[in-house]
Amino acid sequence: MATVPPSPTHPGDPAGGTLRHAHWWQRTWVRYGALSTLLTLSGLVILALVREQTGTEGFLVGLGLAVLPVPLLIAAFRWLDRVEPGPWPNLLFAFAWGACAAALIAIVANSFATRWIATATADPSGADTLGATVIAPIVEESAKAAAVLLVFLFRRRDFTGIVDGVVIAGVTATGFAFTENILYLGTAFGTDQLTGDRGIASVTAATFFVRVIMSPFAHPLFTVLTGIGFGVAALSADRQHLRRVLLPLSGLLLAMGMHAVWNGSSTFGEYGFFAVYAAFMVPAFGLLTWLVIWTRQRELKTVREELPAYAVAGWLTPAEPYALGSMRARRMARGYARRHGGRPAARAVAQYEAYATSLAFLRHRGRRGRAGADFVVRERELLHELWHRRAVARPALDHAARATAPPVAVTVPPWPVYGAYGYPTAPAHPGYPGYPAIPYPAYNPYRS
């Protein structure tokens, strides 16, 4: 289960609460309404433009073929985000921005720039080449980066590191590639209708092979470089203003450069595409995949290192940091909860895992001097959310820790031991076994 509850908010929080004495344009419902309207209008316009260029039949064929890689790409990015799953609304916004707003900006700006260059130089062929290798990378990567920037600015609590930047950027690029593939595949189908080509020899088949089979990750790969820049900036302290500006810009420039090389591969000769694919795209894809997986393992290590302080303070049991720092143990805990308490119990455990991970990352940033001014409030909110779900989560995580921990020799202490992992046992919670009735801790481990 990869769902995550909405981040708890406190009064006066502009990211999710109600602003006191706020101007009308600062109200949450106004911003959501304006954003939804913008994306809806962009979607309708891009739909009309693509359908006009491809025809109704070509549009339907392009839509059916372009949608095939989307679930696989979304699932891949969600898998990367399993340690601290981001809210679905952020991903939905990113995909919609890429598919609607960014695609519309790219179509309009690219067409205008190419026509202007062709008129100014009287060289339509050169204008097309220049538009594809220079204009398109700048326009398209900037349009996609806008979604990452918006999430970075207005959903700062959900944007805490490299993986968050990779996921938001990748989902945005997936939406953009989806719309672009509809256009290319629909246009290719229209060409085949005119020439009468069918089967493997058709333009549609060739376009499908190149864009969907060989390079479905192309656009996500470019934009992920921008996301990494924003992710590293998110790890920087608030006072490091220059670093927080230069890093995203560097990532954006790298994305534009790689996009330009990819688009220009057709001008490098008969085998230019395959040369660029083998020399740049595949190694870059492998390197970025390794980086993201390595970052994910670092996040799990952070969970195991930061949460023991809360276990010492009584907020968690001693077994929980180990279980929460293992994806296998997390999955086993959700399965245990589902077997004993049904889907609501499994959902509560998944929420508990998400809140505990957020707490570990918050403390990690605090120890490094990178926490925001609302650190104490945010920590209290997360601890409260954990305490509220402990009745279901603790027995499940305790079971997962027992099942996944390596066997070790244990020396029985000369003093009485209460409970398997050191917390006192108590009468079971109604409807769910193993709930320890211990008092609400008042100790804040960060201030120790």
NUTI-795072 format. One record per residue (C-alpha): chain; x, y, z. Coordinates in pm, 1 decimal, padded with zeros to 6 digits. Layout:
<recs>
{mol=A&x=X&y=Y&z=Z};
...
</recs>
This chain:
<recs>
{mol=A&x=00000.0&y=00000.0&z=00000.0};
{mol=A&x=00165.4&y=00319.0&z=-00116.3};
{mol=A&x=-00095.9&y=00569.3&z=-00010.6};
{mol=A&x=-00012.3&y=00843.9&z=00232.9};
{mol=A&x=-00241.3&y=01061.5&z=00442.6};
{mol=A&x=-00252.5&y=01435.0&z=00389.3};
{mol=A&x=00010.1&y=01620.4&z=00585.9};
{mol=A&x=-00124.0&y=01743.9&z=00919.1};
{mol=A&x=-00153.9&y=02118.2&z=00934.2};
{mol=A&x=-00168.0&y=02376.2&z=01205.5};
{mol=A&x=-00357.1&y=02704.5&z=01220.0};
{mol=A&x=-00201.3&y=02965.3&z=01000.2};
{mol=A&x=-00027.1&y=02719.0&z=00770.3};
{mol=A&x=-00066.0&y=02848.3&z=00414.8};
{mol=A&x=00015.8&y=02508.6&z=00268.1};
{mol=A&x=-00289.6&y=02334.3&z=00396.4};
{mol=A&x=-00471.2&y=02528.3&z=00666.5};
{mol=A&x=-00692.6&y=02833.0&z=00683.8};
{mol=A&x=-00516.3&y=03167.8&z=00669.6};
{mol=A&x=-00636.2&y=03423.9&z=00920.5};
{mol=A&x=-00704.8&y=03768.0&z=00774.6};
{mol=A&x=-00591.2&y=03642.7&z=00433.5};
{mol=A&x=-00664.4&y=03833.2&z=00116.9};
{mol=A&x=-00910.5&y=03662.3&z=-00115.6};
{mol=A&x=-00636.3&y=03562.0&z=-00360.1};
{mol=A&x=-00444.8&y=03389.3&z=-00077.8};
{mol=A&x=-00726.8&y=03155.1&z=00014.0};
{mol=A&x=-00669.3&y=02788.2&z=-00061.6};
{mol=A&x=-00993.8&y=02734.4&z=-00251.1};
{mol=A&x=-00919.0&y=03033.2&z=-00475.8};
{mol=A&x=-00575.6&y=02899.1&z=-00566.0};
{mol=A&x=-00706.6&y=02548.0&z=-00625.0};
{mol=A&x=-00991.1&y=02683.7&z=-00833.9};
{mol=A&x=-00761.6&y=02900.3&z=-01045.8};
{mol=A&x=-00516.1&y=02614.1&z=-01099.0};
{mol=A&x=-00792.4&y=02368.0&z=-01188.9};
{mol=A&x=-00941.1&y=02617.3&z=-01432.7};
{mol=A&x=-00603.1&y=02679.3&z=-01594.7};
{mol=A&x=-00533.0&y=02308.1&z=-01638.5};
{mol=A&x=-00885.0&y=02238.7&z=-01767.6};
{mol=A&x=-00867.3&y=02516.2&z=-02026.5};
{mol=A&x=-00519.4&y=02403.5&z=-02129.7};
{mol=A&x=-00644.8&y=02048.7&z=-02168.2};
{mol=A&x=-00937.8&y=02154.5&z=-02385.0};
{mol=A&x=-00717.4&y=02370.5&z=-02607.3};
{mol=A&x=-00448.8&y=02103.5&z=-02646.5};
{mol=A&x=-00718.8&y=01847.2&z=-02723.4};
{mol=A&x=-00857.3&y=02067.2&z=-02997.9};
{mol=A&x=-00511.7&y=02138.5&z=-03144.0};
{mol=A&x=-00404.2&y=01774.7&z=-03149.5};
{mol=A&x=-00735.7&y=01657.4&z=-03293.1};
{mol=A&x=-00718.4&y=01926.1&z=-03562.9};
{mol=A&x=-00371.6&y=01812.2&z=-03666.2};
{mol=A&x=-00430.3&y=01435.4&z=-03650.5};
{mol=A&x=-00800.1&y=01402.8&z=-03727.9};
{mol=A&x=-01048.6&y=01218.4&z=-03509.8};
{mol=A&x=-00941.6&y=00869.6&z=-03617.2};
{mol=A&x=-00571.7&y=00952.4&z=-03587.5};
{mol=A&x=-00630.8&y=01106.0&z=-03245.2};
{mol=A&x=-00802.0&y=00791.0&z=-03116.8};
{mol=A&x=-00528.4&y=00565.5&z=-03254.1};
{mol=A&x=-00257.5&y=00789.6&z=-03107.6};
{mol=A&x=-00437.7&y=00799.5&z=-02772.8};
{mol=A&x=-00467.8&y=00422.2&z=-02758.4};
{mol=A&x=-00099.7&y=00368.3&z=-02834.8};
{mol=A&x=00036.7&y=00659.1&z=-02628.9};
{mol=A&x=-00135.3&y=00546.3&z=-02310.3};
{mol=A&x=00046.3&y=00209.1&z=-02303.8};
{mol=A&x=00373.1&y=00318.2&z=-02131.8};
{mol=A&x=00204.1&y=00559.5&z=-01889.3};
{mol=A&x=00100.8&y=00305.4&z=-01618.7};
{mol=A&x=00446.6&y=00146.8&z=-01623.1};
{mol=A&x=00624.1&y=00481.0&z=-01583.9};
{mol=A&x=00388.6&y=00599.5&z=-01308.3};
{mol=A&x=00431.1&y=00267.7&z=-01125.4};
{mol=A&x=00810.6&y=00300.1&z=-01151.5};
{mol=A&x=00810.0&y=00648.0&z=-01000.0};
{mol=A&x=00567.8&y=00541.8&z=-00726.6};
{mol=A&x=00799.3&y=00252.0&z=-00645.7};
{mol=A&x=01087.5&y=00495.4&z=-00603.8};
{mol=A&x=00869.2&y=00700.5&z=-00370.6};
{mol=A&x=00767.9&y=00412.2&z=-00144.2};
{mol=A&x=00992.0&y=00515.6&z=00146.5};
{mol=A&x=00800.6&y=00841.3&z=00201.0};
{mol=A&x=00508.4&y=00837.0&z=-00044.6};
{mol=A&x=00405.5&y=01179.8&z=-00166.5};
{mol=A&x=00038.7&y=01278.4&z=-00175.3};
{mol=A&x=-00152.6&y=01174.4&z=-00485.8};
{mol=A&x=-00277.2&y=01532.3&z=-00550.4};
{mol=A&x=00082.1&y=01641.4&z=-00614.0};
{mol=A&x=00133.9&y=01363.6&z=-00868.0};
{mol=A&x=-00202.1&y=01430.9&z=-01030.2};
{mol=A&x=-00110.4&y=01798.6&z=-01065.1};
{mol=A&x=00231.3&y=01712.0&z=-01208.5};
{mol=A&x=00086.2&y=01476.2&z=-01470.1};
{mol=A&x=-00190.4&y=01719.6&z=-01563.6};
{mol=A&x=00057.2&y=02007.3&z=-01592.7};
{mol=A&x=00284.0&y=01805.8&z=-01819.4};
{mol=A&x=00001.1&y=01670.4&z=-02036.0};
{mol=A&x=-00194.4&y=01996.9&z=-02064.0};
{mol=A&x=-00016.5&y=02320.3&z=-01969.3};
{mol=A&x=00342.0&y=02226.4&z=-02062.5};
{mol=A&x=00233.0&y=02057.8&z=-02385.6};
{mol=A&x=00027.1&y=02361.6&z=-02485.6};
{mol=A&x=00314.8&y=02600.2&z=-02412.7};
{mol=A&x=00551.1&y=02380.3&z=-02614.6};
{mol=A&x=00322.7&y=02351.6&z=-02919.4};
{mol=A&x=00246.4&y=02722.5&z=-02934.4};
{mol=A&x=00599.5&y=02846.7&z=-02858.6};
{mol=A&x=00777.4&y=02595.4&z=-03082.4};
{mol=A&x=00547.6&y=02664.8&z=-03377.9};
{mol=A&x=00576.8&y=03040.8&z=-03338.8};
{mol=A&x=00957.5&y=03033.0&z=-03302.6};
{mol=A&x=01006.9&y=02797.6&z=-03597.9};
{mol=A&x=00784.4&y=03008.0&z=-03826.0};
{mol=A&x=00962.3&y=03325.9&z=-03718.2};
{mol=A&x=01305.4&y=03175.3&z=-03788.4};
{mol=A&x=01188.3&y=03041.2&z=-04126.8};
{mol=A&x=01055.7&y=03385.8&z=-04223.5};
{mol=A&x=01366.8&y=03567.2&z=-04101.7};
{mol=A&x=01616.3&y=03333.6&z=-04268.4};
{mol=A&x=01410.5&y=03217.8&z=-04568.7};
{mol=A&x=01534.0&y=02866.9&z=-04491.4};
{mol=A&x=01244.7&y=02644.4&z=-04372.6};
{mol=A&x=01465.0&y=02333.8&z=-04350.1};
{mol=A&x=01724.1&y=02508.6&z=-04135.5};
{mol=A&x=01449.0&y=02659.2&z=-03923.3};
{mol=A&x=01307.6&y=02313.1&z=-03850.4};
{mol=A&x=01650.1&y=02183.4&z=-03749.3};
{mol=A&x=01719.4&y=02485.1&z=-03530.3};
{mol=A&x=01374.3&y=02461.7&z=-03376.9};
{mol=A&x=01417.9&y=02095.0&z=-03289.1};
{mol=A&x=01771.8&y=02117.8&z=-03149.7};
{mol=A&x=01765.0&y=02457.7&z=-02977.2};
{mol=A&x=01417.1&y=02603.7&z=-02936.7};
{mol=A&x=01230.6&y=02286.3&z=-02840.6};
{mol=A&x=01468.5&y=02179.6&z=-02559.5};
{mol=A&x=01462.1&y=02526.9&z=-02404.0};
{mol=A&x=01084.6&y=02569.8&z=-02426.3};
{mol=A&x=00984.1&y=02218.0&z=-02330.7};
{mol=A&x=01221.3&y=02173.4&z=-02038.3};
{mol=A&x=01130.7&y=02516.5&z=-01901.3};
{mol=A&x=00758.6&y=02437.1&z=-01927.3};
{mol=A&x=00802.7&y=02104.6&z=-01746.9};
{mol=A&x=01031.1&y=02258.4&z=-01483.8};
{mol=A&x=00753.5&y=02500.5&z=-01392.4};
{mol=A&x=00557.4&y=02213.3&z=-01234.7};
{mol=A&x=00856.3&y=02112.7&z=-01020.8};
{mol=A&x=00903.8&y=02474.9&z=-00918.0};
{mol=A&x=00538.8&y=02512.0&z=-00814.5};
{mol=A&x=00547.5&y=02199.9&z=-00597.6};
{mol=A&x=00880.7&y=02310.7&z=-00451.8};
{mol=A&x=00739.1&y=02650.0&z=-00355.5};
{mol=A&x=00383.6&y=02569.0&z=-00247.9};
{mol=A&x=00412.6&y=02209.2&z=-00123.0};
{mol=A&x=00741.5&y=02246.3&z=00057.3};
{mol=A&x=00654.6&y=01992.9&z=00325.3};
{mol=A&x=00616.2&y=01725.5&z=00058.9};
{mol=A&x=00940.4&y=01818.5&z=-00118.0};
{mol=A&x=01224.9&y=01713.4&z=00108.6};
{mol=A&x=01494.6&y=01559.2&z=-00108.5};
{mol=A&x=01624.1&y=01413.6&z=-00431.3};
{mol=A&x=01365.2&y=01136.3&z=-00461.6};
{mol=A&x=01079.3&y=01386.7&z=-00434.4};
{mol=A&x=01233.2&y=01596.1&z=-00711.0};
{mol=A&x=01284.4&y=01290.9&z=-00930.9};
{mol=A&x=00926.5&y=01171.4&z=-00881.8};
{mol=A&x=00758.3&y=01507.2&z=-00947.9};
{mol=A&x=00980.2&y=01575.5&z=-01249.6};
{mol=A&x=00935.9&y=01224.8&z=-01386.9};
{mol=A&x=00557.0&y=01227.2&z=-01356.2};
{mol=A&x=00540.6&y=01572.0&z=-01518.0};
{mol=A&x=00753.5&y=01451.2&z=-01809.5};
{mol=A&x=00540.9&y=01136.7&z=-01838.4};
{mol=A&x=00232.3&y=01353.3&z=-01887.4};
{mol=A&x=00413.6&y=01567.0&z=-02143.4};
{mol=A&x=00537.4&y=01263.3&z=-02336.8};
{mol=A&x=00184.4&y=01119.2&z=-02330.9};
{mol=A&x=00040.0&y=01420.1&z=-02514.3};
{mol=A&x=00336.8&y=01445.3&z=-02749.2};
{mol=A&x=00308.3&y=01077.2&z=-02837.8};
{mol=A&x=-00059.3&y=01120.7&z=-02923.1};
{mol=A&x=00040.4&y=01394.9&z=-03166.2};
{mol=A&x=00326.9&y=01201.1&z=-03327.5};
{mol=A&x=00144.6&y=00868.2&z=-03346.9};
{mol=A&x=-00176.2&y=01028.0&z=-03471.6};
{mol=A&x=00013.2&y=01218.5&z=-03740.6};
{mol=A&x=00195.0&y=00899.9&z=-03843.5};
{mol=A&x=-00135.6&y=00716.0&z=-03870.8};
{mol=A&x=-00271.1&y=00993.0&z=-04092.6};
{mol=A&x=00034.9&y=00959.2&z=-04316.6};
{mol=A&x=-00022.5&y=00585.0&z=-04344.5};
{mol=A&x=-00383.9&y=00647.2&z=-04438.8};
{mol=A&x=-00267.3&y=00861.6&z=-04730.5};
{mol=A&x=00008.0&y=00626.6&z=-04850.7};
{mol=A&x=-00174.3&y=00301.9&z=-04780.2};
{mol=A&x=00107.6&y=00154.4&z=-04571.1};
{mol=A&x=00014.6&y=-00116.0&z=-04320.8};
{mol=A&x=00181.3&y=-00339.7&z=-04064.4};
{mol=A&x=00546.3&y=-00330.3&z=-03965.0};
{mol=A&x=00646.1&y=-00123.3&z=-04268.4};
{mol=A&x=00410.1&y=00160.9&z=-04171.8};
{mol=A&x=00515.3&y=00496.0&z=-04029.7};
{mol=A&x=00290.3&y=00432.4&z=-03730.5};
{mol=A&x=00475.6&y=00112.7&z=-03641.4};
{mol=A&x=00815.0&y=00282.4&z=-03677.9};
{mol=A&x=00705.5&y=00578.2&z=-03465.4};
{mol=A&x=00560.1&y=00346.6&z=-03201.3};
{mol=A&x=00883.5&y=00145.3&z=-03188.7};
{mol=A&x=01108.0&y=00449.7&z=-03149.4};
{mol=A&x=00894.3&y=00653.5&z=-02906.4};
{mol=A&x=00714.1&y=00389.9&z=-02698.9};
{mol=A&x=00935.1&y=00079.3&z=-02711.5};
{mol=A&x=01289.7&y=00218.5&z=-02733.4};
{mol=A&x=01264.5&y=00551.9&z=-02553.8};
{mol=A&x=00959.3&y=00580.5&z=-02326.6};
{mol=A&x=01194.9&y=00718.0&z=-02059.7};
{mol=A&x=01343.6&y=00994.1&z=-02279.4};
{mol=A&x=01138.1&y=01290.7&z=-02156.8};
{mol=A&x=01139.9&y=01171.2&z=-01793.1};
{mol=A&x=01517.0&y=01126.0&z=-01815.6};
{mol=A&x=01569.5&y=01486.9&z=-01927.5};
{mol=A&x=01337.6&y=01643.7&z=-01671.1};
{mol=A&x=01465.8&y=01425.0&z=-01386.2};
{mol=A&x=01790.5&y=01623.9&z=-01408.4};
{mol=A&x=01590.6&y=01934.3&z=-01320.9};
{mol=A&x=01420.1&y=01744.4&z=-01041.1};
{mol=A&x=01755.0&y=01639.3&z=-00895.4};
{mol=A&x=01862.9&y=02003.2&z=-00891.7};
{mol=A&x=01550.9&y=02099.8&z=-00696.7};
{mol=A&x=01595.0&y=01796.7&z=-00469.9};
{mol=A&x=01949.6&y=01892.7&z=-00373.7};
{mol=A&x=01830.0&y=02250.5&z=-00319.1};
{mol=A&x=01561.9&y=02117.1&z=-00083.9};
{mol=A&x=01837.5&y=01959.6&z=00126.2};
{mol=A&x=02013.2&y=02296.2&z=00158.4};
{mol=A&x=01957.3&y=02534.0&z=00446.7};
{mol=A&x=01716.2&y=02820.9&z=00395.7};
{mol=A&x=01995.7&y=03073.6&z=00434.5};
{mol=A&x=02188.7&y=02927.7&z=00138.9};
{mol=A&x=01995.0&y=03136.1&z=-00114.0};
{mol=A&x=02253.1&y=03124.3&z=-00393.3};
{mol=A&x=02284.1&y=02745.6&z=-00370.3};
{mol=A&x=01906.3&y=02703.8&z=-00374.8};
{mol=A&x=01887.8&y=02904.8&z=-00697.1};
{mol=A&x=02194.2&y=02777.7&z=-00883.0};
{mol=A&x=02130.3&y=02406.7&z=-00829.2};
{mol=A&x=01786.1&y=02397.8&z=-00997.5};
{mol=A&x=01917.1&y=02616.8&z=-01279.1};
{mol=A&x=02212.1&y=02380.7&z=-01329.8};
{mol=A&x=01977.3&y=02084.7&z=-01344.6};
{mol=A&x=01757.3&y=02266.7&z=-01595.3};
{mol=A&x=02055.8&y=02350.3&z=-01818.0};
{mol=A&x=02169.3&y=01987.3&z=-01810.8};
{mol=A&x=01818.0&y=01876.1&z=-01904.7};
{mol=A&x=01814.0&y=02119.2&z=-02197.1};
{mol=A&x=02156.7&y=02001.6&z=-02312.2};
{mol=A&x=02067.7&y=01633.4&z=-02307.8};
{mol=A&x=01736.3&y=01707.8&z=-02478.0};
{mol=A&x=01918.4&y=01901.4&z=-02750.1};
{mol=A&x=02162.6&y=01614.6&z=-02811.5};
{mol=A&x=01872.3&y=01369.7&z=-02833.1};
{mol=A&x=01674.1&y=01585.8&z=-03076.7};
{mol=A&x=01983.9&y=01652.3&z=-03284.3};
{mol=A&x=02071.5&y=01284.5&z=-03321.3};
{mol=A&x=01887.6&y=01268.8&z=-03653.3};
{mol=A&x=02134.2&y=01521.1&z=-03797.9};
{mol=A&x=02439.1&y=01312.4&z=-03704.8};
{mol=A&x=02411.0&y=01079.5&z=-04001.4};
{mol=A&x=02233.0&y=00754.9&z=-04076.2};
{mol=A&x=02324.2&y=00592.8&z=-03746.2};
{mol=A&x=02325.4&y=00909.8&z=-03537.3};
{mol=A&x=02013.0&y=00811.3&z=-03345.3};
{mol=A&x=02155.3&y=00474.7&z=-03242.0};
{mol=A&x=02491.6&y=00629.1&z=-03154.0};
{mol=A&x=02333.6&y=00887.7&z=-02923.8};
{mol=A&x=02102.6&y=00624.0&z=-02778.7};
{mol=A&x=02391.5&y=00390.9&z=-02693.5};
{mol=A&x=02648.4&y=00652.9&z=-02594.5};
{mol=A&x=02429.9&y=00893.3&z=-02395.3};
{mol=A&x=02078.2&y=00774.3&z=-02321.4};
{mol=A&x=02145.4&y=00423.1&z=-02191.1};
{mol=A&x=02442.5&y=00518.2&z=-01967.0};
{mol=A&x=02257.0&y=00824.9&z=-01836.0};
{mol=A&x=01950.5&y=00615.1&z=-01763.3};
{mol=A&x=02160.8&y=00356.6&z=-01578.5};
{mol=A&x=02348.5&y=00621.3&z=-01379.1};
{mol=A&x=02033.9&y=00805.5&z=-01273.8};
{mol=A&x=01862.1&y=00479.7&z=-01181.9};
{mol=A&x=02157.0&y=00387.1&z=-00960.3};
{mol=A&x=02155.3&y=00734.6&z=-00802.6};
{mol=A&x=01786.9&y=00722.4&z=-00717.0};
{mol=A&x=01803.8&y=00370.1&z=-00573.5};
{mol=A&x=02113.0&y=00465.2&z=-00371.7};
{mol=A&x=01927.9&y=00772.1&z=-00241.9};
{mol=A&x=01634.3&y=00552.7&z=-00146.3};
{mol=A&x=01862.3&y=00327.9&z=00058.2};
{mol=A&x=02009.2&y=00635.4&z=00226.0};
{mol=A&x=01658.0&y=00740.5&z=00322.7};
{mol=A&x=01593.5&y=00404.1&z=00486.8};
{mol=A&x=01924.4&y=00437.7&z=00671.1};
{mol=A&x=01816.6&y=00783.2&z=00792.5};
{mol=A&x=01496.4&y=00631.9&z=00930.8};
{mol=A&x=01692.6&y=00367.0&z=01122.0};
{mol=A&x=01936.0&y=00624.6&z=01261.2};
{mol=A&x=01696.8&y=00903.9&z=01361.0};
{mol=A&x=01397.6&y=00721.9&z=01510.8};
{mol=A&x=01575.5&y=00548.5&z=01804.1};
{mol=A&x=01576.1&y=00884.0&z=01987.3};
{mol=A&x=01196.8&y=00874.3&z=01989.5};
{mol=A&x=01202.1&y=00511.7&z=02101.9};
{mol=A&x=01418.8&y=00610.8&z=02401.2};
{mol=A&x=01170.8&y=00887.8&z=02480.4};
{mol=A&x=00876.9&y=00646.6&z=02474.6};
{mol=A&x=00709.6&y=00761.7&z=02155.0};
{mol=A&x=00809.8&y=00444.6&z=01967.4};
{mol=A&x=00898.1&y=00093.2&z=02072.1};
{mol=A&x=01262.1&y=-00015.5&z=02039.2};
{mol=A&x=01170.7&y=-00248.2&z=01751.7};
{mol=A&x=00998.9&y=00012.5&z=01537.5};
{mol=A&x=01306.0&y=00197.5&z=01398.2};
{mol=A&x=01437.7&y=-00129.3&z=01255.9};
{mol=A&x=01100.7&y=-00228.9&z=01109.0};
{mol=A&x=01036.5&y=00117.6&z=00964.7};
{mol=A&x=01382.6&y=00119.4&z=00806.7};
{mol=A&x=01314.0&y=-00195.8&z=00605.3};
{mol=A&x=01077.8&y=-00205.3&z=00307.0};
{mol=A&x=01030.3&y=-00578.2&z=00359.0};
{mol=A&x=00931.1&y=-00527.2&z=00723.1};
{mol=A&x=00694.2&y=-00245.6&z=00627.2};
{mol=A&x=00523.1&y=-00463.2&z=00370.0};
{mol=A&x=00498.2&y=-00748.4&z=00620.4};
{mol=A&x=00347.4&y=-00514.8&z=00882.5};
{mol=A&x=00076.9&y=-00397.3&z=00642.1};
{mol=A&x=-00001.1&y=-00759.1&z=00553.2};
{mol=A&x=-00025.7&y=-00854.8&z=00920.9};
{mol=A&x=-00258.7&y=-00563.1&z=00989.2};
{mol=A&x=-00475.7&y=-00653.3&z=00690.2};
{mol=A&x=-00513.0&y=-01012.3&z=00807.2};
{mol=A&x=-00610.5&y=-00912.9&z=01161.0};
{mol=A&x=-00795.2&y=-00586.3&z=01110.5};
{mol=A&x=-00889.4&y=-00562.9&z=00743.4};
{mol=A&x=-00815.3&y=-00284.6&z=00497.7};
{mol=A&x=-00869.5&y=00000.1&z=00750.7};
{mol=A&x=-00598.8&y=-00146.6&z=00973.2};
{mol=A&x=-00358.6&y=-00185.3&z=00680.6};
{mol=A&x=-00427.6&y=00173.9&z=00579.1};
{mol=A&x=-00357.9&y=00293.2&z=00934.2};
{mol=A&x=-00024.6&y=00109.1&z=00935.9};
{mol=A&x=00068.8&y=00261.6&z=00598.7};
{mol=A&x=-00013.2&y=00606.2&z=00737.2};
{mol=A&x=00188.9&y=00534.5&z=01049.2};
{mol=A&x=00488.5&y=00436.7&z=00835.8};
{mol=A&x=00457.1&y=00754.8&z=00629.6};
{mol=A&x=00433.8&y=00981.4&z=00932.7};
{mol=A&x=00726.7&y=00806.7&z=01103.4};
{mol=A&x=00939.7&y=00851.2&z=00791.9};
{mol=A&x=00850.7&y=01220.7&z=00774.5};
{mol=A&x=00945.4&y=01251.1&z=01142.1};
{mol=A&x=01285.2&y=01089.7&z=01077.6};
{mol=A&x=01357.8&y=01322.9&z=00786.0};
{mol=A&x=01246.2&y=01624.3&z=00990.6};
{mol=A&x=01480.6&y=01536.0&z=01275.9};
{mol=A&x=01762.9&y=01469.4&z=01028.1};
{mol=A&x=01720.6&y=01817.8&z=00881.0};
{mol=A&x=01698.1&y=01965.9&z=01229.2};
{mol=A&x=02024.5&y=01808.4&z=01342.4};
{mol=A&x=02195.0&y=01951.8&z=01034.5};
{mol=A&x=02050.8&y=02297.8&z=01091.9};
{mol=A&x=01822.8&y=02278.1&z=00787.8};
{mol=A&x=01484.8&y=02262.5&z=00958.1};
{mol=A&x=01238.8&y=02544.9&z=00912.7};
{mol=A&x=01099.3&y=02776.7&z=01176.7};
{mol=A&x=00801.5&y=02545.1&z=01226.3};
{mol=A&x=01016.1&y=02250.0&z=01333.9};
{mol=A&x=00869.9&y=02217.9&z=01684.2};
{mol=A&x=00511.1&y=02249.0&z=01563.2};
{mol=A&x=00564.2&y=02001.9&z=01281.1};
{mol=A&x=00736.8&y=01752.5&z=01511.8};
{mol=A&x=00449.5&y=01771.5&z=01759.2};
{mol=A&x=00195.7&y=01715.7&z=01481.5};
{mol=A&x=00376.7&y=01408.1&z=01351.0};
{mol=A&x=00418.3&y=01260.1&z=01697.9};
{mol=A&x=00048.1&y=01313.6&z=01763.2};
{mol=A&x=-00044.1&y=01135.8&z=01439.3};
{mol=A&x=00178.9&y=00842.2&z=01533.1};
{mol=A&x=00034.6&y=00821.2&z=01882.1};
{mol=A&x=-00318.2&y=00825.1&z=01742.7};
{mol=A&x=-00245.9&y=00514.3&z=01527.4};
{mol=A&x=-00021.4&y=00321.9&z=01765.9};
{mol=A&x=-00295.9&y=00074.7&z=01866.7};
{mol=A&x=-00293.7&y=-00082.6&z=01521.3};
{mol=A&x=00060.3&y=-00010.0&z=01406.8};
{mol=A&x=00265.8&y=-00127.9&z=01703.2};
{mol=A&x=00157.5&y=-00494.5&z=01703.8};
{mol=A&x=00200.8&y=-00510.6&z=01325.1};
{mol=A&x=00547.3&y=-00356.3&z=01330.3};
{mol=A&x=00642.7&y=-00569.4&z=01630.0};
{mol=A&x=00548.1&y=-00880.6&z=01432.1};
{mol=A&x=00741.1&y=-00758.2&z=01127.1};
{mol=A&x=01049.8&y=-00683.6&z=01337.1};
{mol=A&x=01041.4&y=-01030.8&z=01489.0};
{mol=A&x=00998.1&y=-01196.6&z=01149.4};
{mol=A&x=01272.5&y=-01004.8&z=00967.9};
{mol=A&x=01535.5&y=-00948.2&z=01237.7};
{mol=A&x=01837.6&y=-01181.6&z=01224.6};
{mol=A&x=01867.6&y=-01418.3&z=01520.5};
{mol=A&x=02094.1&y=-01291.0&z=01797.4};
{mol=A&x=02201.5&y=-01426.5&z=02133.1};
{mol=A&x=02008.6&y=-01261.2&z=02416.2};
{mol=A&x=02128.0&y=-01250.1&z=02776.6};
{mol=A&x=01846.3&y=-01242.7&z=03028.4};
{mol=A&x=01894.4&y=-00941.2&z=03258.2};
{mol=A&x=01869.0&y=-00984.8&z=03636.7};
{mol=A&x=01579.7&y=-00735.7&z=03653.4};
{mol=A&x=01218.9&y=-00787.8&z=03543.5};
{mol=A&x=01146.0&y=-00734.6&z=03171.2};
{mol=A&x=00803.5&y=-00618.8&z=03060.2};
{mol=A&x=00711.4&y=-00707.1&z=02704.8};
{mol=A&x=00924.7&y=-00854.5&z=02428.5};
{mol=A&x=01088.5&y=-00528.0&z=02325.3};
{mol=A&x=01092.7&y=-00337.9&z=02651.7};
{mol=A&x=00756.3&y=-00161.9&z=02657.9};
{mol=A&x=00502.8&y=-00264.4&z=02925.5};
{mol=A&x=00220.6&y=-00492.9&z=02823.0};
{mol=A&x=-00136.3&y=-00410.1&z=02915.4};
{mol=A&x=-00490.0&y=-00528.9&z=02848.0};
{mol=A&x=-00560.3&y=-00561.4&z=02477.7};
{mol=A&x=-00729.8&y=-00283.1&z=02288.5};
{mol=A&x=-01092.1&y=-00369.3&z=02206.1};
{mol=A&x=-01099.7&y=-00540.2&z=01868.7};
{mol=A&x=-00721.4&y=-00549.0&z=01821.6};
{mol=A&x=-00468.8&y=-00749.7&z=02027.1};
{mol=A&x=-00142.3&y=-00633.2&z=02169.3};
{mol=A&x=-00213.4&y=-00261.2&z=02232.3};
{mol=A&x=00018.8&y=-00126.3&z=02504.6};
{mol=A&x=-00164.0&y=00120.5&z=02724.5};
{mol=A&x=00125.0&y=00350.7&z=02814.2};
{mol=A&x=00096.2&y=00720.4&z=02894.9};
{mol=A&x=00141.5&y=00993.1&z=02634.4};
{mol=A&x=00513.1&y=01090.6&z=02648.6};
{mol=A&x=00594.7&y=01449.0&z=02729.0};
{mol=A&x=00963.7&y=01425.8&z=02641.1};
{mol=A&x=01089.8&y=01590.4&z=02323.0};
{mol=A&x=01404.3&y=01404.9&z=02208.6};
{mol=A&x=01521.5&y=01686.9&z=01982.7};
{mol=A&x=01568.6&y=01921.4&z=02279.6};
{mol=A&x=01779.0&y=01670.8&z=02471.8};
</recs>
